[in-house]
Amino acid sequence: MDLYLGVDVGSVTTKLALMDKEKNILASCYLRTSGDPIEALKDGLRYIEKRFPKNGKIKGVGSTGSARHLAGVVVGADIIKNEITAHAIAAITRVPEVRTVFEIGGQDSKLIIIRDGVVEDFAMNTVCAAGTGSFLEHQAVRLNVPIEEFGKLALQAEQAVRIAGRCTVFAESDMIHKQQLGFGKAEIIKGLCEALVRNFINNLATGKTIEDPIVFQGGVAANEGIVQAFRDFFQGKKRIIVPPEHGVMGAWGAAILAMEYAPQKTAFAGFEVVDRQFESRSFTCEDCPNACEIVILKEENDIKALWGSRCGKWTPATMEKKWKEESLKKPLEIEEEESLIKG
């Protein structure tokens, strides 16, 4: 059985999807990144390995997400693509007639315009956290409401309280003020959902033609309150579809792209990668005004990959040379210090 693996590693969550050649998802997982993308990726691989078909063979691996380069090196990806491409191909696969994609994850929000199966335009909001999964979870904790019940509680409210949703700081202070005035949790949560939908539309959809069907995906699509708020915003005039795989659409898209790329031989490192020790470190190059942030991935003493250099100056070879020069220079500096102390 030919199988394809998709990996989507973000700052908040890590998703993996195992797919057959008919594009059916055989196994998937949705995990917390918890500030350690490598360990989260290993946990995901362990989960997939336990559910891996006995007669299966990985023929291709795709990587996406904000940590796609890191994940691609660790797992051995054949193709590394941005989130827009991965989410778009997954949406088109699930709903071929899709015209618009709303994607809200833990860190950012995306709007993708699709015409005739091709991405025509897109917008991303990576500055303001209002409406993202992290912000909603923070408010759920503050209100002492389980995040799983957050959306359901919003649906129970008879009316919504007007909440300022243009900024996370203003939204939270407005919610606190409304609580102090005596409004109930359900009314406040419904008002928050509506405010965050207005924020999404105002930030991403201004000047764009939103046509249906709309596919709503990402972790926040599990929030029934947000889904209903989108439907209410469009007053039922737009068809909004929430796919069953909404949480792992990026990973599924990466797997589809890996299958379409069709490598002669996959670079997949195997499930034994979970037992290998990786270390990532970074530094800022100050050799020019670009001030590139260079990320280095090491396995024991070997540099596996290096990225972030705009001019291409920094490569594993030049990095090794730099470290060697520094290691030779260090004993001389110590010797000079000791001679100064003695003197």
Residue pairs with C-beta under 8 A, 6 or more apart in sequence:
1 20
1 53
1 55
1 56
1 57
2 20
2 21
2 57
2 59
3 18
3 19
3 20
3 21
3 26
3 52
3 53
3 56
3 57
3 58
3 59
4 18
4 19
4 20
4 21
4 58
4 59
4 60
4 61
4 62
4 255
4 256
4 258
4 259
5 16
5 17
5 18
5 19
5 48
5 58
5 60
5 61
5 62
5 75
5 255
5 258
5 268
6 16
6 17
6 18
6 19
6 61
6 62
6 63
6 64
6 86
6 250
6 251
6 252
6 253
6 254
6 255
6 256
6 257
6 258
7 14
7 15
7 16
7 41
7 44
7 61
7 62
7 63
7 64
7 65
7 68
7 71
7 72
7 75
7 77
7 251
7 254
8 14
8 15
8 16
8 17
8 63
8 64
8 65
8 68
8 83
8 86
8 248
8 250
8 251
8 253
8 254
9 15
9 33
9 37
9 40
9 41
9 63
9 65
9 66
9 67
9 68
9 70
9 71
10 33
10 65
10 66
10 67
10 105
10 106
10 107
10 250
11 33
11 66
11 67
11 106
11 107
12 32
12 33
12 105
12 106
12 107
12 133
12 134
13 30
13 31
13 32
13 33
13 105
13 106
13 133
13 219
14 30
14 31
14 32
14 33
14 37
14 40
14 41
14 43
14 44
14 65
15 28
15 29
15 30
15 31
15 44
15 65
15 247
15 248
15 250
15 251
16 28
16 29
16 41
16 44
16 45
16 47
16 48
16 248
16 251
17 25
17 27
17 28
17 245
17 248
17 251
17 252
17 254
17 255
18 25
18 26
18 27
18 28
18 48
18 51
18 52
18 255
19 25
19 26
19 252
19 255
19 256
19 259
20 26
21 259
23 93
23 256
23 259
25 245
25 248
25 252
26 51
26 53
27 47
27 48
27 51
27 52
28 245
28 248
28 251
28 252
29 44
29 47
29 48
29 248
30 219
30 247
30 248
31 40
31 43
31 44
31 47
32 40
33 40
33 67
34 40
37 67
37 70
37 71
38 70
38 74
38 278
38 280
41 71
41 74
41 75
42 273
42 274
45 75
45 271
45 273
45 274
46 271
46 274
48 271
49 271
49 274
52 271
58 266
58 268
59 259
59 263
59 266
60 78
60 79
60 255
60 258
60 259
60 261
60 262
60 263
60 266
60 268
61 75
61 76
61 77
61 78
61 79
61 255
61 258
61 266
61 267
61 268
62 77
62 78
62 79
62 80
62 81
62 86
62 253
62 254
62 255
62 256
62 257
62 258
62 261
63 69
63 71
63 72
63 75
63 77
63 79
63 80
63 81
63 254
64 80
64 81
64 82
64 83
64 85
64 86
64 250
64 251
64 253
64 254
65 71
65 83
65 250
66 83
66 107
68 77
68 80
68 81
68 82
69 80
69 295
69 305
69 307
70 280
70 295
70 297
71 77
72 80
73 297
73 304
73 305
74 269
74 273
74 278
74 297
75 268
75 269
75 273
76 266
76 267
76 268
76 269
76 270
76 273
77 258
77 267
78 258
78 261
78 263
78 266
78 267
78 268
79 254
79 257
79 258
79 261
79 263
81 253
81 254
81 257
83 103
83 110
83 250
84 110
84 112
84 119
84 122
84 124
85 119
85 253
85 257
86 249
86 250
86 251
86 253
86 254
86 257
87 101
87 103
87 110
87 112
87 217
87 249
87 250
87 253
88 101
88 112
88 114
88 119
88 253
89 253
89 256
89 257
90 217
90 245
90 249
90 250
90 252
90 253
90 256
91 98
91 101
91 112
91 114
91 215
91 217
91 243
91 249
91 253
92 98
92 114
92 117
93 252
93 253
93 256
94 215
94 243
94 245
94 249
95 213
95 215
95 241
95 243
96 117
97 213
98 114
98 213
98 214
98 215
98 241
99 113
99 114
99 115
99 211
99 212
99 213
99 214
100 111
100 112
100 113
100 114
100 210
100 211
100 212
100 213
100 214
100 215
101 110
101 111
101 112
101 114
101 214
101 215
101 216
101 217
102 109
102 110
102 111
102 200
102 214
102 215
102 216
102 217
102 218
102 221
102 230
102 240
103 109
103 110
103 111
103 112
103 216
103 217
103 218
103 249
104 110
104 131
104 132
104 133
104 200
104 216
104 218
104 219
104 220
104 221
104 226
105 132
105 133
105 218
105 219
105 220
106 132
106 133
106 134
106 219
107 126
107 129
107 132
107 133
107 134
108 124
108 125
108 126
108 132
109 124
109 125
109 131
109 132
109 200
109 203
109 204
110 122
110 123
110 124
110 125
110 204
110 218
111 122
111 123
111 124
111 200
111 204
111 205
111 208
112 119
112 121
112 122
113 119
113 120
113 121
113 122
113 208
113 209
114 120
121 208
123 203
123 204
123 205
123 208
124 204
125 131
125 200
125 203
125 204
128 166
128 167
128 168
128 199
128 203
129 135
129 168
130 165
130 166
130 167
130 168
130 171
130 195
130 196
130 199
131 165
131 196
131 197
131 199
131 200
131 220
131 226
132 220
133 218
133 219
133 220
135 168
135 171
135 196
136 147
136 150
136 196
136 220
136 223
136 226
137 147
139 150
139 172
139 175
139 189
139 192
140 146
140 147
140 150
142 172
143 185
143 188
143 189
145 153
145 185
145 189
150 189
150 223
150 225
151 193
151 222
151 223
151 224
151 225
151 226
151 227
151 228
152 224
152 225
153 185
153 186
153 189
153 225
154 186
154 189
154 190
154 192
154 193
154 224
154 225
154 228
154 229
155 190
155 224
155 225
155 228
156 186
157 184
157 186
157 187
157 189
157 190
158 187
159 187
159 190
160 187
160 190
160 191
160 193
160 194
161 178
161 183
161 187
161 188
161 190
161 191
162 191
162 195
163 171
163 174
163 175
163 178
163 188
163 191
163 192
163 194
163 195
164 170
164 171
164 174
164 195
165 171
165 192
165 194
165 195
165 196
165 198
165 199
166 199
166 202
171 192
171 195
171 196
175 188
175 192
178 187
178 188
178 191
179 188
189 225
190 225
190 229
193 223
193 225
193 226
193 228
193 229
194 229
194 232
194 233
196 226
196 229
197 226
197 229
197 230
197 233
198 233
201 233
210 238
212 238
212 239
212 240
213 238
213 239
213 240
213 241
214 230
214 238
214 239
214 240
214 241
215 241
215 242
215 243
216 227
216 230
216 240
216 241
216 242
216 246
217 242
217 243
217 246
217 247
217 249
218 246
218 247
218 249
219 246
219 247
220 226
221 227
221 242
221 246
221 247
222 246
222 247
227 240
227 242
230 240
231 238
231 240
234 240
243 249
245 252
276 299
277 299
277 300
278 297
278 298
278 299
278 304
279 297
279 298
279 299
280 295
280 296
280 297
280 298
281 295
281 296
281 298
282 293
282 294
282 295
282 296
282 308
283 293
283 294
283 296
284 291
284 292
284 293
284 294
285 291
285 292
285 293
285 294
285 309
285 313
285 314
287 313
288 311
290 310
290 311
292 308
292 309
292 310
292 311
292 314
293 308
294 306
294 307
294 308
294 309
294 314
295 306
295 307
295 308
296 303
296 305
296 306
296 319
297 303
297 304
297 305
297 306
298 304
303 316
303 319
303 320
304 316
305 316
306 314
306 315
306 316
306 319
308 314
309 315
